[in-house]
Amino acid sequence: MSSDAARLRRARLIERMRCAEQRQAAAEAHRAEAVRQKLEQLSARTRTLAELYALRDTSRDGADLRSATVLGAHLNDLGAAAARQAADARREADHRLADLAVADRRLQRAEEGHRDLAREIDEKANQHETLPMRKTGTHLE
């Protein structure tokens, strides 16, 4: 029975490891999703500011017009950079979500393996207990 207990203990250990792996994957996916969301918001806000400066026509002289144009160009560049970073963050978040799905499946398999092993051991123990006793003696007794 000690080998069965060792197998069951090993199955429980694997299940706990998979559970910890799944929690870590979930935390990483959450962080990646939060970064993605912040970068997409930053990109949208920067694009909006660039559009507002492009439409703005309160320049009194050439220097004002030039500074507004330079600022608009910088905001466009920042918006493009933020959009690239948001796309990278989106890919990273998708990758983390895929890792989370794999970890979920591995945890589910470990739980099923532990449950099946426990059932098998229990059935084996019950089977030994319910074996019919052999009759001893003769029919005359």
Contacts in CASP RR format, 6 or more apart in sequence:
PFRMAT RR
TARGET T0000
AUTHOR 0000-0000-0000
METHOD contacts of the structure
MODEL  1
MSSDAARLRRARLIERMRCAEQRQAAAEAHRAEAVRQKLEQLSARTRTLA
ELYALRDTSRDGADLRSATVLGAHLNDLGAAAARQAADARREADHRLADL
AVADRRLQRAEEGHRDLAREIDEKANQHETLPMRKTGTHLE
1 125 0 8 1.000
4 121 0 8 1.000
4 124 0 8 1.000
7 117 0 8 1.000
7 121 0 8 1.000
8 114 0 8 1.000
8 117 0 8 1.000
8 118 0 8 1.000
8 121 0 8 1.000
11 110 0 8 1.000
11 113 0 8 1.000
11 114 0 8 1.000
11 117 0 8 1.000
11 118 0 8 1.000
12 114 0 8 1.000
14 110 0 8 1.000
14 114 0 8 1.000
15 107 0 8 1.000
15 110 0 8 1.000
15 111 0 8 1.000
15 114 0 8 1.000
17 110 0 8 1.000
18 103 0 8 1.000
18 106 0 8 1.000
18 107 0 8 1.000
18 109 0 8 1.000
18 110 0 8 1.000
18 111 0 8 1.000
19 107 0 8 1.000
19 110 0 8 1.000
21 103 0 8 1.000
21 106 0 8 1.000
21 107 0 8 1.000
22 100 0 8 1.000
22 103 0 8 1.000
22 104 0 8 1.000
22 106 0 8 1.000
22 107 0 8 1.000
24 103 0 8 1.000
25 96 0 8 1.000
25 99 0 8 1.000
25 100 0 8 1.000
25 102 0 8 1.000
25 103 0 8 1.000
26 100 0 8 1.000
26 103 0 8 1.000
28 96 0 8 1.000
28 99 0 8 1.000
28 100 0 8 1.000
29 93 0 8 1.000
29 96 0 8 1.000
29 97 0 8 1.000
29 99 0 8 1.000
29 100 0 8 1.000
31 96 0 8 1.000
32 89 0 8 1.000
32 92 0 8 1.000
32 93 0 8 1.000
32 95 0 8 1.000
32 96 0 8 1.000
32 97 0 8 1.000
33 93 0 8 1.000
33 96 0 8 1.000
33 97 0 8 1.000
35 89 0 8 1.000
35 92 0 8 1.000
35 93 0 8 1.000
36 86 0 8 1.000
36 89 0 8 1.000
36 90 0 8 1.000
36 92 0 8 1.000
36 93 0 8 1.000
39 82 0 8 1.000
39 85 0 8 1.000
39 86 0 8 1.000
39 89 0 8 1.000
40 86 0 8 1.000
40 89 0 8 1.000
40 90 0 8 1.000
42 82 0 8 1.000
42 86 0 8 1.000
43 79 0 8 1.000
43 82 0 8 1.000
43 83 0 8 1.000
43 85 0 8 1.000
43 86 0 8 1.000
46 75 0 8 1.000
46 78 0 8 1.000
46 79 0 8 1.000
46 82 0 8 1.000
47 79 0 8 1.000
47 83 0 8 1.000
49 75 0 8 1.000
50 72 0 8 1.000
50 75 0 8 1.000
50 76 0 8 1.000
50 78 0 8 1.000
50 79 0 8 1.000
53 68 0 8 1.000
53 71 0 8 1.000
53 72 0 8 1.000
53 75 0 8 1.000
54 72 0 8 1.000
56 68 0 8 1.000
58 64 0 8 1.000
59 65 0 8 1.000
59 68 0 8 1.000
END
